[in-house]
Amino acid sequence: MAGIISLLALAGLLQGCSAVKIFYNQLPDFAYWYLDAHLDFTESQSLNVRQALLKLQQWHRQTQLPAYIEALQKLQQQMPADMAPAQACTVFADVSHKLQAISAQVEPAMAALVPTLNARQLVQLEREFAKRNADYRSDFMEGSPKALRNKRFKQAVKRAEMLYGSLEDKQLTVLARRIDDSPFDATLSYAEKLRRQQDTLQTLRPLIAGQASPEKTQAMVRGLLERALQSPNPGYLSHFETMTQEACETWADLHNSATAAQRGKAGETLRRYEEDFRALHAQRS
């Protein structure tokens, strides 16, 4: 369930600029396929979920895209100058705020869906969790420390080049040092992933098939979404805050090592994102 929140919040940041409009306009379909893989919707559920996703996209287009546009304008203004970690952190804080807004919008639709679920669908959900857990272990936990480190380094380079273009040796050195010194704990992150999954299953079981009142269902769904956005596990929460701060510092270090041409490339990339979001916002229907 939390996956759709992230998808909607970060749609424009997951694809190259040329694909943003296509991706955003097809997002209700992508979100539906993602959810259907987890729950294997019935025919009536499919219709209701698709309608809810279209309504969610319309709300997002009309109320959230203007804030994205404003944020991109501010980032463009920052690109020519050096960046402090605190400036980078404002972007991460803004993403967190947007996730909370989307979570609040998702809540009523999710509360309406949950009572229509059945036991078979929870079994399907558990199976899908297991598949994704295997993928996570393969990506972040299985293999030699060197191989895992190199995979993370390649991912970091790919993300950076989406904004700045081709990196030079000095930027590659910055990223390599940050990866090597990172406190990232895959085991702790995996444990949090398992906690969220078990929280989801334990929350849903007494609510499916109309077992609970609408008021209780909505309250339980709200609590589940809140715990997905902010873990009740103090150890993981501390780790997440540490990793967020590290991400701020890494971006600042990377940006400050960028050449004038690379910063110009970043500004142009952000400008194209802004244009795409303006065009998407204008599509009111």
C-alpha positions in Angstrom: 0.0 0.0 0.0 2.8 2.4 0.8 4.3 1.8 -2.6 1.5 3.7 -4.4 2.2 6.7 -2.1 5.8 6.8 -3.0 5.0 6.3 -6.7 2.7 9.3 -6.8 4.9 11.5 -4.7 8.1 10.9 -6.8 6.7 10.3 -10.2 8.7 13.0 -11.8 11.9 12.0 -10.2 12.0 8.4 -11.3 12.2 8.8 -15.0 14.2 10.8 -17.5 12.7 14.2 -18.5 11.4 12.9 -21.9 9.3 10.2 -20.1 7.9 12.2 -17.3 4.6 13.2 -19.0 4.0 9.7 -20.3 4.8 8.1 -17.0 2.6 10.5 -15.0 -0.4 10.1 -17.3 -0.1 6.3 -17.1 0.5 6.3 -13.4 -3.0 5.1 -12.4 -2.4 2.1 -14.6 1.0 1.4 -13.2 -0.3 1.8 -9.6 -3.2 -0.5 -10.4 -1.0 -3.2 -11.8 1.3 -2.9 -8.7 -1.7 -3.3 -6.3 -3.3 -6.0 -8.3 -0.2 -8.1 -8.2 -0.3 -7.9 -4.4 -4.1 -8.5 -4.0 -5.5 -10.0 -7.2 -8.6 -7.9 -7.2 -12.1 -9.1 -8.0 -14.0 -7.5 -10.8 -15.9 -5.1 -8.6 -12.8 -4.2 -6.6 -10.9 -3.5 -9.9 -13.5 -1.0 -10.9 -13.5 0.8 -7.6 -9.7 0.8 -7.3 -9.3 2.2 -10.8 -11.8 5.0 -10.1 -10.1 5.8 -6.8 -6.6 6.0 -8.5 -8.0 8.3 -11.3 -9.5 10.5 -8.6 -6.2 10.5 -6.7 -4.3 11.5 -9.8 -6.7 14.3 -10.5 -6.3 15.6 -7.0 -2.5 15.3 -7.3 -2.4 17.1 -10.7 -4.5 20.0 -9.5 -3.2 20.5 -5.9 0.3 19.1 -5.8 2.0 19.8 -9.1 2.1 23.6 -8.5 4.2 22.9 -5.4 6.5 20.7 -7.5 6.9 23.5 -10.0 7.8 26.0 -7.3 10.3 23.6 -5.8 12.0 23.0 -9.1 12.2 26.8 -9.7 14.0 27.2 -6.4 16.4 24.4 -7.2 17.3 25.9 -10.5 18.2 29.1 -8.8 20.5 27.2 -6.4 22.4 25.2 -9.1 25.1 27.8 -10.0 26.2 28.3 -6.4 27.7 25.9 -3.9 25.2 24.0 -1.7 25.2 23.4 2.0 23.9 20.1 3.4 21.1 22.0 5.1 19.9 23.3 1.7 19.9 19.7 0.3 17.9 18.6 3.3 15.1 21.0 2.6 14.4 18.9 -0.6 14.2 15.7 1.5 12.0 17.4 4.0 9.7 18.6 1.2 9.4 15.1 -0.1 8.4 13.9 3.4 5.7 16.6 3.6 4.3 15.6 0.2 4.2 11.9 1.3 2.1 12.9 4.3 -0.3 14.8 2.1 -0.7 11.9 -0.3 -1.1 9.5 2.6 -4.0 11.5 3.9 -5.6 11.5 0.5 -5.2 7.8 0.1 -6.7 6.9 3.5 -10.4 7.1 2.6 -10.1 5.0 -0.5 -8.0 2.4 1.3 -10.5 2.3 4.2 -13.3 1.6 1.6 -11.3 -1.2 0.0 -10.1 -3.1 3.0 -13.6 -4.4 4.1 -14.1 -5.9 0.7 -10.9 -8.0 0.8 -11.0 -11.7 1.7 -8.7 -14.2 3.2 -7.4 -15.5 -0.2 -6.2 -12.0 -1.0 -4.2 -11.8 2.2 -2.5 -15.0 1.2 -1.7 -13.5 -2.1 -0.4 -10.4 -0.4 1.9 -12.5 1.8 3.2 -14.4 -1.2 4.0 -11.1 -3.0 5.8 -9.9 0.1 8.0 -13.0 0.1 8.9 -12.5 -3.6 9.9 -8.9 -3.0 11.9 -9.9 0.1 13.9 -12.3 -2.0 14.6 -9.5 -4.4 15.7 -7.2 -1.6 18.1 -9.8 -0.2 19.5 -10.4 -3.7 20.1 -6.7 -4.2 21.4 -5.6 -0.8 22.4 -8.7 1.3 23.6 -11.6 -0.8 27.0 -11.6 -2.4 30.4 -10.5 -1.3 30.8 -7.1 0.5 32.8 -5.9 -2.6 30.0 -6.9 -5.0 27.3 -5.3 -2.9 29.4 -2.1 -2.5 30.0 -1.9 -6.3 26.3 -2.3 -7.0 25.4 0.6 -4.6 28.1 2.7 -6.2 26.8 2.0 -9.7 23.3 3.0 -8.7 24.5 6.2 -7.1 26.4 7.1 -10.2 23.4 6.4 -12.4 21.2 8.7 -10.3 23.7 11.5 -10.2 24.2 11.4 -14.0 20.4 11.8 -14.5 20.9 15.3 -13.0 24.5 16.4 -13.8 25.3 14.4 -16.9 28.5 12.4 -17.2 30.6 12.5 -14.0 34.3 13.2 -13.8 36.9 11.5 -11.7 36.5 13.9 -8.8 32.7 13.3 -8.6 33.2 9.6 -8.8 35.7 9.9 -6.0 33.2 11.8 -3.9 30.5 9.1 -4.4 33.0 6.2 -3.8 34.1 7.8 -0.5 30.6 8.3 0.6 29.6 4.7 -0.3 32.6 3.3 1.5 32.0 5.5 4.7 28.2 5.0 4.7 26.5 3.7 7.8 23.9 2.0 5.7 22.7 -1.2 7.4 20.9 -3.6 5.0 20.0 -5.9 7.8 18.3 -3.2 9.8 16.5 -1.9 6.7 15.3 -5.4 5.9 14.0 -5.9 9.4 12.0 -2.7 9.0 10.7 -4.0 5.7 9.5 -7.2 7.5 8.0 -5.1 10.3 5.9 -3.1 7.9 4.7 -6.2 6.1 3.7 -7.9 9.3 2.0 -4.7 10.5 0.0 -4.6 7.2 -1.1 -8.3 7.6 -1.9 -8.0 11.3 -3.9 -4.7 10.7 -5.9 -6.1 7.8 -6.9 -9.5 9.1 -9.5 -8.3 11.6 -10.8 -5.8 9.1 -11.4 -7.8 5.9 -14.9 -9.1 4.9 -16.6 -6.3 6.8 -15.6 -7.6 10.2 -15.2 -4.2 11.7 -17.2 -1.0 11.8 -16.3 1.8 9.2 -15.0 3.9 12.1 -12.6 1.3 13.4 -11.5 0.4 9.9 -10.6 4.0 9.1 -8.8 4.4 12.4 -6.8 1.2 11.8 -5.9 2.2 8.2 -4.8 5.7 9.4 -2.5 4.1 12.0 -1.0 1.7 9.4 -0.3 4.6 7.0 1.3 6.7 9.8 3.5 3.8 10.8 4.6 3.3 7.2 5.7 6.9 7.0 7.3 7.0 10.4 8.5 3.8 12.0 7.7 3.1 15.6 11.0 1.3 15.9 13.4 3.8 17.5 16.5 2.0 16.2 15.3 2.1 12.6 14.1 5.7 13.0 17.5 6.8 14.2 19.1 4.9 11.3 16.7 6.5 8.8 17.5 10.0 10.1 21.3 9.2 9.9 20.9 8.1 6.3 18.8 11.1 5.4 21.5 13.4 6.8 24.2 11.4 4.9 22.2 11.8 1.7 22.1 15.6 2.2 25.8 15.7 2.8 26.5 13.5 -0.2 24.4 15.6 -2.5 26.1 18.8 -1.3 29.6 17.3 -1.7 28.7 16.0 -5.2 27.2 19.3 -6.2 30.1 21.3 -4.9 32.5 19.2 -6.9 30.6 19.7 -10.1 31.9 21.9 -12.9 30.1 24.9 -14.2 29.1 22.9 -17.2 27.7 20.1 -15.0 25.8 22.6 -12.9 24.4 24.1 -16.1 23.3 20.7 -17.2 21.6 20.2 -13.8 19.8 23.5 -14.2 18.6 22.6 -17.7 17.4 19.2 -16.5 15.4 20.8 -13.7 14.0 23.3 -16.2 12.7 20.6 -18.4 11.1 18.9 -15.4 9.4 22.2 -14.6 8.1 22.5 -18.2 6.8 18.9 -18.1 5.0 19.5 -14.7 3.5 22.7 -16.1 2.1 20.9 -19.1 0.8 18.1 -16.8 -0.9 20.6 -14.5 -2.6 22.2 -17.5 -4.2 18.8 -18.4 -7.1 19.3 -16.0 -9.4 16.6 -17.5 
